[in-house]
Amino acid sequence: MELEVSLNHKEFLEHYQPVYDQALSAVHLKGFRPGTAPKDLADKAVDKEKVFNEAVSDAVRASLKEINQENEWQVIDQPKVEILETDPAADLGVKFKAVLTLFPRVKLGNYKKIAKRILEGEQKSVSVNDEELEKNINWILNSRAKFTRVSREAQKGDMVDIDFSGFVDGKPLDGASGKADSFILGEGKFINGFEENIQGHKEGEKLEFSVNFPGDYWKEDLRGKKVDFKVELKGVYNRELPELNDEFVKGLGKFESVDDFRNSVRDGLKKEKEGREKERVRLKILDEIIKDSDIELPEVMVQRTLDNLIAEYKSFAGQGLPGQGSEPEQDSALRQK
């Protein structure tokens, strides 16, 4: 919003006089106590230019405040002000131009109609199938597995601990090396062919082998490439899963039987899926309302929101929360996508 404001001599004097009086009372002349010097002498000691500039600033600030209140404008950035004319001797006190950035007026779409349409037509009922249930139960069992170091050859299902380095044409491959990397053989953590070359070997063995990367690999620069590996097998561990029985589930919580445990896991999965579906629908409703609304966002508002998000992120990072305030891990070239 761009506007011009003119204050006549009388209006401007309301701002000038208090500033002048304050400057006059602050004058210190030799032989006189503060505030007792003759006015004509004290007036000569007053910095008229400084008083006038302060009065102009006060007049601009007060005028814009009054205008904003009258029009119920919400200014979201510092106004840009340009003084056009000032002449204290004439009837015109001050004339200035101001550019204001205002909070946008929002013409909201028919949110009730939109919400009703989406809730009735797009909200899905959720359920948990047996495959999902077993997958989560297996995850729980694996999380409580017992590992025992063994001297035999590594086989599928074992956990292995390795140091490894990858090379292309004799040069180290970025993202293809690691120290003390532990994983379960057979779960497909690494590129096809890598884990197979570790199976059948014992702790302490140093291996050298090559793996051909597929032509559709997720990293374009490795598609179809032959990568040479050097691997040292640091440890082989047998993994023993607990038996899913009444005794085991009683140690997990207030469960009397395996059936109680299964029902609890199923209920938890269902609530989680219901929450995700509720959030999906909520975001869909908001998206449709935005499309049906008329909103003009000033760039300064977008930038200020971005600045706040960055400041908030830095604040969290400074508290040392998990995953914050540290360099991100490099994406391994060997990981499956």
Number of C-alpha atoms within 10 A of each C-alpha: 9 11 11 13 15 18 18 15 17 13 15 22 17 13 19 23 14 13 18 21 13 11 18 21 16 13 20 15 15 7 8 11 10 13 14 13 18 10 12 8 11 18 17 11 14 17 13 13 9 13 19 18 13 16 22 21 15 16 21 24 13 13 15 16 13 12 12 15 11 9 8 9 16 14 15 15 14 9 17 11 17 12 15 12 13 16 12 16 8 10 13 17 21 23 19 17 18 17 15 20 20 17 15 16 12 11 12 13 15 12 16 10 10 16 18 12 13 15 15 9 9 11 14 12 8 15 14 15 11 9 9 13 17 14 11 15 17 14 12 14 17 14 11 12 15 13 14 12 14 14 13 13 14 22 21 17 15 22 20 26 19 20 16 19 19 24 17 15 10 9 10 15 17 14 15 18 19 14 12 14 13 15 17 19 20 15 10 15 15 18 18 16 14 18 19 15 15 24 16 11 17 20 20 13 12 16 14 14 14 16 17 16 19 14 12 10 16 14 12 10 8 18 14 14 16 15 21 19 21 15 19 21 21 18 19 26 22 21 17 15 15 14 11 14 12 15 13 16 19 15 10 10 9 10 18 13 15 16 13 15 22 17 13 13 17 21 15 13 19 16 15 13 16 16 13 13 16 15 12 12 18 15 12 17 20 14 11 16 19 15 12 15 14 14 13 11 13 13 10 12 16 10 11 13 12 12 12 11 12 12 12 12 13 13 14 14 15 12 10 11 11 9 10 15 15 11 7 8 8 9 10 13 19 17 14 12 10
